[in-house]
Amino acid sequence: MSGLAKQTEKQTRYGKSAFIRAPEYAKDRLLLEVLLDESRTYTKEEVDSLLSEWKAKEVQ
C-alpha cells in the first residue's frame, strides 16, 4: 500500500507559493521566485528538474 501512496504523492501538484515556503527549498527560494510561474502548478519532480537545469547552465 505504501508504494501506491508514494506514487500518488509524487504526482501531487503544488503552486509556486507552496514551493517557496517549503523548508527543503529554502536555499533556492530566490531562484524559485524567478523560475516558477504564479499561474501554474508543478510536481516536486518538475521543480527539481527546473532547478537542476538552471544550475547546470554555464555562466556567460
PDB file of N, H, CA, C and O in Angstrom:
ATOM      1  N   MET A   1       0.814  -1.200   0.000  1.00  0.00           N
ATOM      2  CA  MET A   1       0.000   0.000   0.000  1.00  0.00           C
ATOM      3  C   MET A   1       0.861   1.268   0.000  1.00  0.00           C
ATOM      4  O   MET A   1       0.482   2.269  -0.609  1.00  0.00           O
ATOM      5  N   SER A   2       2.004   1.236   0.671  1.00  0.00           N
ATOM      6  H   SER A   2       2.312   0.424   1.166  1.00  0.00           H
ATOM      7  CA  SER A   2       2.842   2.429   0.723  1.00  0.00           C
ATOM      8  C   SER A   2       3.389   2.791  -0.653  1.00  0.00           C
ATOM      9  O   SER A   2       3.616   3.969  -0.928  1.00  0.00           O
ATOM     10  N   GLY A   3       3.605   1.806  -1.523  1.00  0.00           N
ATOM     11  H   GLY A   3       3.420   0.849  -1.300  1.00  0.00           H
ATOM     12  CA  GLY A   3       4.054   2.080  -2.882  1.00  0.00           C
ATOM     13  C   GLY A   3       3.038   2.896  -3.654  1.00  0.00           C
ATOM     14  O   GLY A   3       3.397   3.806  -4.401  1.00  0.00           O
ATOM     15  N   LEU A   4       1.764   2.567  -3.471  1.00  0.00           N
ATOM     16  H   LEU A   4       1.473   1.827  -2.864  1.00  0.00           H
ATOM     17  CA  LEU A   4       0.696   3.299  -4.140  1.00  0.00           C
ATOM     18  C   LEU A   4       0.598   4.716  -3.587  1.00  0.00           C
ATOM     19  O   LEU A   4       0.436   5.673  -4.345  1.00  0.00           O
ATOM     20  N   ALA A   5       0.695   4.847  -2.281  1.00  0.00           N
ATOM     21  H   ALA A   5       0.826   4.070  -1.666  1.00  0.00           H
ATOM     22  CA  ALA A   5       0.632   6.174  -1.662  1.00  0.00           C
ATOM     23  C   ALA A   5       1.797   7.036  -2.140  1.00  0.00           C
ATOM     24  O   ALA A   5       1.633   8.229  -2.395  1.00  0.00           O
ATOM     25  N   LYS A   6       2.964   6.429  -2.258  1.00  0.00           N
ATOM     26  H   LYS A   6       3.097   5.460  -2.051  1.00  0.00           H
ATOM     27  CA  LYS A   6       4.143   7.162  -2.717  1.00  0.00           C
ATOM     28  C   LYS A   6       3.960   7.629  -4.159  1.00  0.00           C
ATOM     29  O   LYS A   6       4.317   8.758  -4.496  1.00  0.00           O
ATOM     30  N   GLN A   7       3.408   6.772  -5.006  1.00  0.00           N
ATOM     31  H   GLN A   7       3.117   5.855  -4.732  1.00  0.00           H
ATOM     32  CA  GLN A   7       3.184   7.114  -6.410  1.00  0.00           C
ATOM     33  C   GLN A   7       2.202   8.280  -6.514  1.00  0.00           C
ATOM     34  O   GLN A   7       2.429   9.205  -7.294  1.00  0.00           O
ATOM     35  N   THR A   8       1.129   8.252  -5.752  1.00  0.00           N
ATOM     36  H   THR A   8       0.944   7.501  -5.118  1.00  0.00           H
ATOM     37  CA  THR A   8       0.141   9.323  -5.763  1.00  0.00           C
ATOM     38  C   THR A   8       0.768  10.611  -5.249  1.00  0.00           C
ATOM     39  O   THR A   8       0.520  11.687  -5.794  1.00  0.00           O
ATOM     40  N   GLU A   9       1.576  10.506  -4.205  1.00  0.00           N
ATOM     41  H   GLU A   9       1.777   9.632  -3.762  1.00  0.00           H
ATOM     42  CA  GLU A   9       2.240  11.661  -3.622  1.00  0.00           C
ATOM     43  C   GLU A   9       3.160  12.331  -4.643  1.00  0.00           C
ATOM     44  O   GLU A   9       3.213  13.560  -4.710  1.00  0.00           O
ATOM     45  N   LYS A  10       3.874  11.553  -5.424  1.00  0.00           N
ATOM     46  H   LYS A  10       3.831  10.555  -5.368  1.00  0.00           H
ATOM     47  CA  LYS A  10       4.803  12.087  -6.412  1.00  0.00           C
ATOM     48  C   LYS A  10       4.076  12.899  -7.476  1.00  0.00           C
ATOM     49  O   LYS A  10       4.656  13.826  -8.042  1.00  0.00           O
ATOM     50  N   GLN A  11       2.825  12.573  -7.758  1.00  0.00           N
ATOM     51  H   GLN A  11       2.353  11.820  -7.298  1.00  0.00           H
ATOM     52  CA  GLN A  11       2.097  13.248  -8.820  1.00  0.00           C
ATOM     53  C   GLN A  11       1.292  14.449  -8.314  1.00  0.00           C
ATOM     54  O   GLN A  11       0.633  15.127  -9.103  1.00  0.00           O
ATOM     55  N   THR A  12       1.340  14.712  -7.031  1.00  0.00           N
ATOM     56  H   THR A  12       1.875  14.162  -6.390  1.00  0.00           H
ATOM     57  CA  THR A  12       0.634  15.849  -6.469  1.00  0.00           C
ATOM     58  C   THR A  12       1.253  17.127  -6.988  1.00  0.00           C
ATOM     59  O   THR A  12       2.475  17.257  -7.067  1.00  0.00           O
ATOM     60  N   ARG A  13       0.384  18.081  -7.347  1.00  0.00           N
ATOM     61  H   ARG A  13      -0.608  17.976  -7.284  1.00  0.00           H
ATOM     62  CA  ARG A  13       0.858  19.341  -7.909  1.00  0.00           C
ATOM     63  C   ARG A  13       0.643  20.465  -6.902  1.00  0.00           C
ATOM     64  O   ARG A  13      -0.356  20.499  -6.184  1.00  0.00           O
ATOM     65  N   TYR A  14       1.600  21.378  -6.866  1.00  0.00           N
ATOM     66  H   TYR A  14       2.412  21.351  -7.449  1.00  0.00           H
ATOM     67  CA  TYR A  14       1.549  22.494  -5.928  1.00  0.00           C
ATOM     68  C   TYR A  14       1.814  23.799  -6.670  1.00  0.00           C
ATOM     69  O   TYR A  14       2.434  23.812  -7.733  1.00  0.00           O
ATOM     70  N   GLY A  15       1.341  24.875  -6.099  1.00  0.00           N
ATOM     71  H   GLY A  15       0.838  24.865  -5.235  1.00  0.00           H
ATOM     72  CA  GLY A  15       1.583  26.190  -6.662  1.00  0.00           C
ATOM     73  C   GLY A  15       2.943  26.730  -6.261  1.00  0.00           C
ATOM     74  O   GLY A  15       3.630  26.176  -5.403  1.00  0.00           O
ATOM     75  N   LYS A  16       3.309  27.821  -6.903  1.00  0.00           N
ATOM     76  H   LYS A  16       2.751  28.272  -7.600  1.00  0.00           H
ATOM     77  CA  LYS A  16       4.598  28.476  -6.661  1.00  0.00           C
ATOM     78  C   LYS A  16       4.819  28.780  -5.179  1.00  0.00           C
ATOM     79  O   LYS A  16       5.899  28.518  -4.651  1.00  0.00           O
ATOM     80  N   SER A  17       3.827  29.318  -4.519  1.00  0.00           N
ATOM     81  H   SER A  17       2.949  29.531  -4.948  1.00  0.00           H
ATOM     82  CA  SER A  17       3.995  29.727  -3.120  1.00  0.00           C
ATOM     83  C   SER A  17       4.273  28.540  -2.197  1.00  0.00           C
ATOM     84  O   SER A  17       4.987  28.687  -1.205  1.00  0.00           O
ATOM     85  N   ALA A  18       3.727  27.380  -2.507  1.00  0.00           N
ATOM     86  H   ALA A  18       3.148  27.261  -3.313  1.00  0.00           H
ATOM     87  CA  ALA A  18       3.972  26.193  -1.677  1.00  0.00           C
ATOM     88  C   ALA A  18       5.447  25.792  -1.736  1.00  0.00           C
ATOM     89  O   ALA A  18       6.029  25.416  -0.719  1.00  0.00           O
ATOM     90  N   PHE A  19       6.045  25.871  -2.915  1.00  0.00           N
ATOM     91  H   PHE A  19       5.572  26.176  -3.741  1.00  0.00           H
ATOM     92  CA  PHE A  19       7.463  25.524  -3.041  1.00  0.00           C
ATOM     93  C   PHE A  19       8.346  26.573  -2.370  1.00  0.00           C
ATOM     94  O   PHE A  19       9.356  26.238  -1.751  1.00  0.00           O
ATOM     95  N   ILE A  20       7.968  27.825  -2.493  1.00  0.00           N
ATOM     96  H   ILE A  20       7.148  28.097  -2.995  1.00  0.00           H
ATOM     97  CA  ILE A  20       8.759  28.899  -1.887  1.00  0.00           C
ATOM     98  C   ILE A  20       8.739  28.797  -0.358  1.00  0.00           C
ATOM     99  O   ILE A  20       9.729  29.122   0.296  1.00  0.00           O
ATOM    100  N   ARG A  21       7.628  28.350   0.205  1.00  0.00           N
ATOM    101  H   ARG A  21       6.824  28.086  -0.327  1.00  0.00           H
ATOM    102  CA  ARG A  21       7.508  28.202   1.664  1.00  0.00           C
ATOM    103  C   ARG A  21       8.096  26.904   2.194  1.00  0.00           C
ATOM    104  O   ARG A  21       8.353  26.792   3.393  1.00  0.00           O
ATOM    105  N   ALA A  22       8.313  25.920   1.327  1.00  0.00           N
ATOM    106  H   ALA A  22       8.105  26.011   0.353  1.00  0.00           H
ATOM    107  CA  ALA A  22       8.792  24.600   1.760  1.00  0.00           C
ATOM    108  C   ALA A  22      10.213  24.681   2.297  1.00  0.00           C
ATOM    109  O   ALA A  22      11.096  25.210   1.623  1.00  0.00           O
ATOM    110  N   PRO A  23      10.447  24.161   3.507  1.00  0.00           N
ATOM    111  CA  PRO A  23      11.789  24.206   4.114  1.00  0.00           C
ATOM    112  C   PRO A  23      12.874  23.562   3.249  1.00  0.00           C
ATOM    113  O   PRO A  23      14.017  24.021   3.248  1.00  0.00           O
ATOM    114  N   GLU A  24      12.528  22.509   2.518  1.00  0.00           N
ATOM    115  H   GLU A  24      11.600  22.136   2.519  1.00  0.00           H
ATOM    116  CA  GLU A  24      13.539  21.823   1.710  1.00  0.00           C
ATOM    117  C   GLU A  24      14.038  22.661   0.529  1.00  0.00           C
ATOM    118  O   GLU A  24      15.077  22.356  -0.057  1.00  0.00           O
ATOM    119  N   TYR A  25      13.296  23.714   0.183  1.00  0.00           N
ATOM    120  H   TYR A  25      12.452  23.962   0.659  1.00  0.00           H
ATOM    121  CA  TYR A  25      13.707  24.597  -0.915  1.00  0.00           C
ATOM    122  C   TYR A  25      14.185  25.955  -0.411  1.00  0.00           C
ATOM    123  O   TYR A  25      14.290  26.899  -1.195  1.00  0.00           O
ATOM    124  N   ALA A  26      14.473  26.067   0.873  1.00  0.00           N
ATOM    125  H   ALA A  26      14.388  25.301   1.510  1.00  0.00           H
ATOM    126  CA  ALA A  26      14.860  27.348   1.476  1.00  0.00           C
ATOM    127  C   ALA A  26      16.050  27.988   0.763  1.00  0.00           C
ATOM    128  O   ALA A  26      16.056  29.197   0.534  1.00  0.00           O
ATOM    129  N   LYS A  27      17.050  27.192   0.415  1.00  0.00           N
ATOM    130  H   LYS A  27      17.045  26.210   0.602  1.00  0.00           H
ATOM    131  CA  LYS A  27      18.252  27.763  -0.212  1.00  0.00           C
ATOM    132  C   LYS A  27      18.015  28.187  -1.661  1.00  0.00           C
ATOM    133  O   LYS A  27      18.834  28.898  -2.242  1.00  0.00           O
ATOM    134  N   ASP A  28      16.900  27.754  -2.243  1.00  0.00           N
ATOM    135  H   ASP A  28      16.234  27.176  -1.771  1.00  0.00           H
ATOM    136  CA  ASP A  28      16.607  28.078  -3.640  1.00  0.00           C
ATOM    137  C   ASP A  28      15.398  29.009  -3.795  1.00  0.00           C
ATOM    138  O   ASP A  28      14.855  29.142  -4.892  1.00  0.00           O
ATOM    139  N   ARG A  29      14.984  29.639  -2.720  1.00  0.00           N
ATOM    140  H   ARG A  29      15.425  29.531  -1.829  1.00  0.00           H
ATOM    141  CA  ARG A  29      13.770  30.472  -2.778  1.00  0.00           C
ATOM    142  C   ARG A  29      13.837  31.577  -3.824  1.00  0.00           C
ATOM    143  O   ARG A  29      12.885  31.775  -4.580  1.00  0.00           O
ATOM    144  N   LEU A  30      14.940  32.289  -3.873  1.00  0.00           N
ATOM    145  H   LEU A  30      15.713  32.128  -3.259  1.00  0.00           H
ATOM    146  CA  LEU A  30      15.069  33.375  -4.834  1.00  0.00           C
ATOM    147  C   LEU A  30      14.997  32.845  -6.265  1.00  0.00           C
ATOM    148  O   LEU A  30      14.352  33.443  -7.127  1.00  0.00           O
ATOM    149  N   LEU A  31      15.652  31.739  -6.503  1.00  0.00           N
ATOM    150  H   LEU A  31      16.176  31.253  -5.804  1.00  0.00           H
ATOM    151  CA  LEU A  31      15.627  31.112  -7.818  1.00  0.00           C
ATOM    152  C   LEU A  31      14.216  30.651  -8.185  1.00  0.00           C
ATOM    153  O   LEU A  31      13.787  30.816  -9.327  1.00  0.00           O
ATOM    154  N   LEU A  32      13.501  30.080  -7.230  1.00  0.00           N
ATOM    155  H   LEU A  32      13.849  29.946  -6.302  1.00  0.00           H
ATOM    156  CA  LEU A  32      12.123  29.647  -7.483  1.00  0.00           C
ATOM    157  C   LEU A  32      11.219  30.837  -7.812  1.00  0.00           C
ATOM    158  O   LEU A  32      10.315  30.723  -8.640  1.00  0.00           O
ATOM    159  N   GLU A  33      11.462  31.969  -7.167  1.00  0.00           N
ATOM    160  H   GLU A  33      12.197  32.061  -6.494  1.00  0.00           H
ATOM    161  CA  GLU A  33      10.685  33.187  -7.460  1.00  0.00           C
ATOM    162  C   GLU A  33      10.760  33.522  -8.942  1.00  0.00           C
ATOM    163  O   GLU A  33       9.774  33.944  -9.547  1.00  0.00           O
ATOM    164  N   VAL A  34      11.934  33.330  -9.513  1.00  0.00           N
ATOM    165  H   VAL A  34      12.735  32.988  -9.021  1.00  0.00           H
ATOM    166  CA  VAL A  34      12.156  33.682 -10.913  1.00  0.00           C
ATOM    167  C   VAL A  34      11.690  32.568 -11.857  1.00  0.00           C
ATOM    168  O   VAL A  34      11.072  32.843 -12.885  1.00  0.00           O
ATOM    169  N   LEU A  35      11.984  31.326 -11.510  1.00  0.00           N
ATOM    170  H   LEU A  35      12.486  31.103 -10.674  1.00  0.00           H
ATOM    171  CA  LEU A  35      11.714  30.213 -12.421  1.00  0.00           C
ATOM    172  C   LEU A  35      10.249  29.784 -12.502  1.00  0.00           C
ATOM    173  O   LEU A  35       9.785  29.374 -13.566  1.00  0.00           O
ATOM    174  N   LEU A  36       9.522  29.872 -11.398  1.00  0.00           N
ATOM    175  H   LEU A  36       9.899  30.204 -10.533  1.00  0.00           H
ATOM    176  CA  LEU A  36       8.162  29.349 -11.376  1.00  0.00           C
ATOM    177  C   LEU A  36       7.143  30.420 -11.749  1.00  0.00           C
ATOM    178  O   LEU A  36       7.305  31.600 -11.437  1.00  0.00           O
ATOM    179  N   ASP A  37       6.094  29.974 -12.422  1.00  0.00           N
ATOM    180  H   ASP A  37       5.962  29.016 -12.675  1.00  0.00           H
ATOM    181  CA  ASP A  37       5.009  30.849 -12.853  1.00  0.00           C
ATOM    182  C   ASP A  37       3.877  30.785 -11.820  1.00  0.00           C
ATOM    183  O   ASP A  37       3.446  29.700 -11.431  1.00  0.00           O
ATOM    184  N   GLU A  38       3.410  31.933 -11.388  1.00  0.00           N
ATOM    185  H   GLU A  38       3.760  32.814 -11.704  1.00  0.00           H
ATOM    186  CA  GLU A  38       2.350  32.026 -10.366  1.00  0.00           C
ATOM    187  C   GLU A  38       1.058  31.329 -10.803  1.00  0.00           C
ATOM    188  O   GLU A  38       0.312  30.830  -9.960  1.00  0.00           O
ATOM    189  N   SER A  39       0.789  31.292 -12.103  1.00  0.00           N
ATOM    190  H   SER A  39       1.394  31.698 -12.788  1.00  0.00           H
ATOM    191  CA  SER A  39      -0.483  30.745 -12.598  1.00  0.00           C
ATOM    192  C   SER A  39      -0.429  29.249 -12.901  1.00  0.00           C
ATOM    193  O   SER A  39      -1.423  28.686 -13.358  1.00  0.00           O
ATOM    194  N   ARG A  40       0.714  28.587 -12.655  1.00  0.00           N
ATOM    195  H   ARG A  40       1.522  29.045 -12.284  1.00  0.00           H
ATOM    196  CA  ARG A  40       0.851  27.152 -12.916  1.00  0.00           C
ATOM    197  C   ARG A  40       1.024  26.365 -11.638  1.00  0.00           C
ATOM    198  O   ARG A  40       1.322  26.924 -10.582  1.00  0.00           O
ATOM    199  N   THR A  41       0.834  25.057 -11.745  1.00  0.00           N
ATOM    200  H   THR A  41       0.592  24.604 -12.602  1.00  0.00           H
ATOM    201  CA  THR A  41       1.167  24.157 -10.642  1.00  0.00           C
ATOM    202  C   THR A  41       2.253  23.213 -11.140  1.00  0.00           C
ATOM    203  O   THR A  41       2.388  22.969 -12.339  1.00  0.00           O
ATOM    204  N   TYR A  42       3.023  22.688 -10.194  1.00  0.00           N
ATOM    205  H   TYR A  42       2.914  22.886  -9.220  1.00  0.00           H
ATOM    206  CA  TYR A  42       4.166  21.854 -10.531  1.00  0.00           C
ATOM    207  C   TYR A  42       4.220  20.650  -9.606  1.00  0.00           C
ATOM    208  O   TYR A  42       3.746  20.696  -8.471  1.00  0.00           O
ATOM    209  N   THR A  43       4.810  19.564 -10.115  1.00  0.00           N
ATOM    210  H   THR A  43       5.195  19.526 -11.037  1.00  0.00           H
ATOM    211  CA  THR A  43       5.119  18.430  -9.246  1.00  0.00           C
ATOM    212  C   THR A  43       6.505  18.687  -8.660  1.00  0.00           C
ATOM    213  O   THR A  43       7.262  19.509  -9.176  1.00  0.00           O
ATOM    214  N   LYS A  44       6.824  17.996  -7.605  1.00  0.00           N
ATOM    215  H   LYS A  44       6.209  17.328  -7.185  1.00  0.00           H
ATOM    216  CA  LYS A  44       8.153  18.128  -6.995  1.00  0.00           C
ATOM    217  C   LYS A  44       9.236  17.773  -8.017  1.00  0.00           C
ATOM    218  O   LYS A  44      10.283  18.418  -8.067  1.00  0.00           O
ATOM    219  N   GLU A  45       8.984  16.761  -8.817  1.00  0.00           N
ATOM    220  H   GLU A  45       8.133  16.237  -8.777  1.00  0.00           H
ATOM    221  CA  GLU A  45       9.958  16.333  -9.819  1.00  0.00           C
ATOM    222  C   GLU A  45      10.187  17.426 -10.865  1.00  0.00           C
ATOM    223  O   GLU A  45      11.322  17.644 -11.292  1.00  0.00           O
ATOM    224  N   GLU A  46       9.123  18.114 -11.281  1.00  0.00           N
ATOM    225  H   GLU A  46       8.201  17.937 -10.935  1.00  0.00           H
ATOM    226  CA  GLU A  46       9.269  19.199 -12.257  1.00  0.00           C
ATOM    227  C   GLU A  46      10.129  20.336 -11.694  1.00  0.00           C
ATOM    228  O   GLU A  46      10.994  20.873 -12.386  1.00  0.00           O
ATOM    229  N   VAL A  47       9.883  20.691 -10.445  1.00  0.00           N
ATOM    230  H   VAL A  47       9.180  20.254  -9.883  1.00  0.00           H
ATOM    231  CA  VAL A  47      10.648  21.769  -9.812  1.00  0.00           C
ATOM    232  C   VAL A  47      12.104  21.363  -9.645  1.00  0.00           C
ATOM    233  O   VAL A  47      13.005  22.156  -9.917  1.00  0.00           O
ATOM    234  N   ASP A  48      12.340  20.131  -9.198  1.00  0.00           N
ATOM    235  H   ASP A  48      11.607  19.487  -8.977  1.00  0.00           H
ATOM    236  CA  ASP A  48      13.714  19.651  -9.047  1.00  0.00           C
ATOM    237  C   ASP A  48      14.444  19.669 -10.394  1.00  0.00           C
ATOM    238  O   ASP A  48      15.623  20.013 -10.464  1.00  0.00           O
ATOM    239  N   SER A  49      13.739  19.299 -11.448  1.00  0.00           N
ATOM    240  H   SER A  49      12.780  19.020 -11.391  1.00  0.00           H
ATOM    241  CA  SER A  49      14.322  19.295 -12.784  1.00  0.00           C
ATOM    242  C   SER A  49      14.640  20.717 -13.255  1.00  0.00           C
ATOM    243  O   SER A  49      15.714  20.963 -13.804  1.00  0.00           O
ATOM    244  N   LEU A  50      13.718  21.643 -13.043  1.00  0.00           N
ATOM    245  H   LEU A  50      12.845  21.444 -12.597  1.00  0.00           H
ATOM    246  CA  LEU A  50      13.953  23.043 -13.416  1.00  0.00           C
ATOM    247  C   LEU A  50      15.178  23.600 -12.692  1.00  0.00           C
ATOM    248  O   LEU A  50      16.019  24.264 -13.299  1.00  0.00           O
ATOM    249  N   LEU A  51      15.269  23.326 -11.399  1.00  0.00           N
ATOM    250  H   LEU A  51      14.586  22.786 -10.906  1.00  0.00           H
ATOM    251  CA  LEU A  51      16.409  23.798 -10.619  1.00  0.00           C
ATOM    252  C   LEU A  51      17.712  23.183 -11.125  1.00  0.00           C
ATOM    253  O   LEU A  51      18.712  23.887 -11.267  1.00  0.00           O
ATOM    254  N   SER A  52      17.711  21.900 -11.394  1.00  0.00           N
ATOM    255  H   SER A  52      16.899  21.329 -11.279  1.00  0.00           H
ATOM    256  CA  SER A  52      18.919  21.219 -11.877  1.00  0.00           C
ATOM    257  C   SER A  52      19.362  21.775 -13.218  1.00  0.00           C
ATOM    258  O   SER A  52      20.549  22.021 -13.436  1.00  0.00           O
ATOM    259  N   GLU A  53      18.398  21.974 -14.124  1.00  0.00           N
ATOM    260  H   GLU A  53      17.434  21.775 -13.947  1.00  0.00           H
ATOM    261  CA  GLU A  53      18.729  22.508 -15.447  1.00  0.00           C
ATOM    262  C   GLU A  53      19.329  23.900 -15.334  1.00  0.00           C
ATOM    263  O   GLU A  53      20.318  24.208 -15.999  1.00  0.00           O
ATOM    264  N   TRP A  54      18.734  24.743 -14.494  1.00  0.00           N
ATOM    265  H   TRP A  54      17.930  24.493 -13.954  1.00  0.00           H
ATOM    266  CA  TRP A  54      19.219  26.111 -14.353  1.00  0.00           C
ATOM    267  C   TRP A  54      20.620  26.128 -13.756  1.00  0.00           C
ATOM    268  O   TRP A  54      21.490  26.871 -14.211  1.00  0.00           O
ATOM    269  N   LYS A  55      20.829  25.312 -12.741  1.00  0.00           N
ATOM    270  H   LYS A  55      20.122  24.709 -12.371  1.00  0.00           H
ATOM    271  CA  LYS A  55      22.138  25.273 -12.080  1.00  0.00           C
ATOM    272  C   LYS A  55      23.225  24.684 -12.985  1.00  0.00           C
ATOM    273  O   LYS A  55      24.408  24.976 -12.807  1.00  0.00           O
ATOM    274  N   ALA A  56      22.823  23.849 -13.963  1.00  0.00           N
ATOM    275  H   ALA A  56      21.862  23.612 -14.109  1.00  0.00           H
ATOM    276  CA  ALA A  56      23.794  23.217 -14.858  1.00  0.00           C
ATOM    277  C   ALA A  56      24.224  24.138 -15.998  1.00  0.00           C
ATOM    278  O   ALA A  56      25.215  23.859 -16.671  1.00  0.00           O
ATOM    279  N   LYS A  57      23.497  25.226 -16.223  1.00  0.00           N
ATOM    280  H   LYS A  57      22.691  25.453 -15.676  1.00  0.00           H
ATOM    281  CA  LYS A  57      23.841  26.147 -17.305  1.00  0.00           C
ATOM    282  C   LYS A  57      25.176  26.814 -17.034  1.00  0.00           C
ATOM    283  O   LYS A  57      25.538  27.096 -15.891  1.00  0.00           O
ATOM    284  N   GLU A  58      25.899  27.059 -18.123  1.00  0.00           N
ATOM    285  H   GLU A  58      25.605  26.831 -19.051  1.00  0.00           H
ATOM    286  CA  GLU A  58      27.170  27.759 -17.994  1.00  0.00           C
ATOM    287  C   GLU A  58      26.917  29.248 -17.820  1.00  0.00           C
ATOM    288  O   GLU A  58      25.974  29.807 -18.380  1.00  0.00           O
ATOM    289  N   VAL A  59      27.759  29.861 -17.050  1.00  0.00           N
ATOM    290  H   VAL A  59      28.526  29.406 -16.595  1.00  0.00           H
ATOM    291  CA  VAL A  59      27.667  31.302 -16.860  1.00  0.00           C
ATOM    292  C   VAL A  59      28.253  31.971 -18.095  1.00  0.00           C
ATOM    293  O   VAL A  59      29.322  31.592 -18.572  1.00  0.00           O
ATOM    294  N   GLN A  60      27.540  32.972 -18.609  1.00  0.00           N
ATOM    295  H   GLN A  60      26.671  33.280 -18.222  1.00  0.00           H
ATOM    296  CA  GLN A  60      28.012  33.652 -19.825  1.00  0.00           C
ATOM    297  C   GLN A  60      28.402  35.075 -19.525  1.00  0.00           C
ATOM    298  O   GLN A  60      28.823  35.803 -20.425  1.00  0.00           O
TER     299      GLN A  60
END
